[in-house]
């Protein structure tokens, strides 16, 4: 009897990256970023001779191009890899983050790219609520902080989680970690604290990530955005290379 299906080799990811890298490096004259091998860039000039860089961001089979004319780059990539026709447009969602445009009142003619995590957070909270409903439980309606005040997880004396609960714990910590990546840095410390117990979580620890979910649900609109390389807690946005057009 088949318990689960396994596919793909351990070398699959590096093999795909190596294969994909040949196109931007050899055919498009892009340079791989030393800090992140999934980031490619190439110097370019706008019509007014302003210098900027074209960026191609790759995450497995998800490709995001940042340029004055990204369609030209994507069309060249399409000659080597079959891209979905509907995907070659202004990005709406990338790796769980909502991508959009924002215009400041004092700069009406200059749109800025923005990144938000509202949809990801709402879906994450919904999944946790569905899981808890099966256990006839629910998230707390109101919480004042991601973790209870004066909570000391290292002093927890409850029994160890069984295999299913450990899996659930890992899943919830993983979702919370990605929420931090998408902008919810206000829960970064609490998520890091609870992630330290992922190797052998206890029953008491399992309830703590749910507290964080309750806090995110209450503060869905208090998102973090990136503005000129600095994370701040407000409705700021990120200007990515070219602020006009995608």
N, C-alpha and C positions, 0 to 999 in steps of 0.2 A: 504494500500500500504506500502511495506517495504521500508523505507528510507535507512537504513543500517543494516547490520547484526552484532550482538554483540555475542561474544563467550568467554568462559573462566571466571572463578570466580576471585575475587580480591585475594583470598587466593591461586590461582593456582601456582604463582611463588614461594612463600615460601614452599608450599607443595612439589613441584618438587625438590627444593633444599634439603629439609629434606629427601626425598626419595633417591635422588642421593647420599647424604652424607653417607648413611649407607654402601655403597660399599667400597669407599676408606678408611673409618674409620674402619670398621669391617673385611672386607675381604682382604684388601691390606695393612693394618697397616700404613696408612698415617695419618698425623696430620694436622688439619685445621689451617690455618694462622689466628691469632687473628685480624690482621689489615684488612684482606680481606678474608671473608668466602668462596670465590670462588677459593682460592689458597690453594692447598694441597701439602705437602712435606714429604719426608722420607729420612733419612740418608742412604747412600750407599757407596760402595767402588769400585774403578776401579780395573782392573787386576793387576796394579802395586801398589795396596793397598792405592792409593790416595783417600782421603775421599771427597765426594761431596754429593749434595742433588738431589734427583729426584723430579721434580715438575709436578703437574697436574693442569692445568689452565682450569676453567670451565666458560663458558658464555652461560647460558640457555642450548642449546643442542650442543654447540660448545666446543669440548674438545681438548686441546693442551697438549701433554706430552713432557717433557724435560728430557731426560735420555740417558745413553749410549746404552740401548736397549729398546727403547720406545714401540716396537712391543709387547714385553712380557706384558707390562702393558695394552696396548690397547686390546690385546687378552683376558685378564682377564675381562676387562670392557665389552667386546663383549658378554661374557657369561651372563651378566645381562641386557645389553642394545644392541639393534641391531645397529651396526655401519655399515656404508656404506663401502663395500670392497675397493672402490677406494679412500676412505678418509684416509685409514691407510697407509700413505706414508709421505715423507718429505713435510712439509707444504709449500704451495705456497701463499695462502691468508688466513689471519685470522682477522676477525672483520674489514674488509676493508683495512687492511695493507698488503702490499706485503712482503712476507718473502723470503729471499734468502741467499746466501753465498757470503762472500767477503774475498779476500786474499790480505794482504798487501805485497808490493814488498819486504820489508825487512824480511818478515816472510812467505816465499812461501809455507812452509809445514804446516802452521797452519791456517786453514779456520775459519772465524768468521761468526756468524749469523748476518744478517742485516734486518732492517725493514724500509720500505719506503711507501710513500703515493702518488706516481705518478699517479697510475691508479685511485685512489679514487678522486684525485683533478681533473683530466681530465674529469671524468664522471660527477662530480659535476658542473664543468664549462659548460659542454655540456647541462646539464639539465636546468641551468639558461638561457643559450642562446636560448634553445628551447622555454622556457616560455616567454622570451622577444620577440621572433619572432612573437608570436601570438598577441602581442600588437604593432607590427611594431616598435620595439625598439631593441637596441643592447648594448652589453657591450662596455665600452670605450676601445679603442685599446691600449692606453698607459697610465699608471698611475705611479706616482713616490712613492706612499705610500698607505697603506691599506685604509686610510681615508684622505679626503682632508685636507691640512695643515690649521691650525687655525679653524677647524670645531668644532662647539659647539652644539651638539645634544640637550642639555637641553634648548637652546634658539630657537629651531625650532618652528615656528608659523604656519606651514601648517596644513590643516584639519586632523582630526583623520582618521585612516584607517578603511575601512568597514570590514565586517566579512571575506571575501575572502582574502583581503590584509593582515589581521592579521594572518590568517592561513599561507599565503605565507611567511610572516616575520618570524614566529616561525620555519617554515621548513628550511629556509635559515640559520637562526642563529644556529639551531641544527646541520646542516651539517658543518658549519664553526667551531663549537665547537668540533666536532669529528675530523675535520682536524687538530685542535690544538693537540688533544689527539694522533694523528698519527704522530706528529712531527713538524707541522707548528707553532711552538711557536712564530715565528716572528710576527704573527697576534693576539697573545693571548690578549694583552691589548686592541686592537681595538674591538675585538669580545666581550670582557667583557663589554666594554663601551656601545656598541649597545644592548647587551643582557639585560642591565638594563632597557630598555624601552619596553621590550617584553609585559608587562601587558597592555599597551595602546600606541602602536606605532602610529606615524603620517606619513603622506605621504612622508615627507622629510626624515624620518628615513628609509623608505623602500628602498630608493635608495642607502643608505650607505653600506649595506651588499654586494650589487652588485659591489661597488667599490673594496671591499676586494676580490671578485671573480676575478676581472680584475687583481689585483695585484698577486694573486696566479697563474693565467694563464701565466703572464709574468715571474714568478719565479718558474716554475714547478720543475726545477731541483735543486733549492736551498733548499734542504730538511734538516730536523733536524734528527739526529740520536743519539742514546744513547750509550755512551762509558764509561764503568766502573762507571755507576751511575751518570754521569754528562752530561747534555744536552749542546751540542755545535753546532754552525752553520758551518758545514763542512761535508765532506764525510766520517765521522767516523761511526763505527758500534757497535753493542752490542755483547759481548761475553756472551752467556748464559750457565752457568754451565759447560758443556763439549764443548770444541771448536773443537772437531774432531767427525764428524758423527752427526746424529740427534737423 
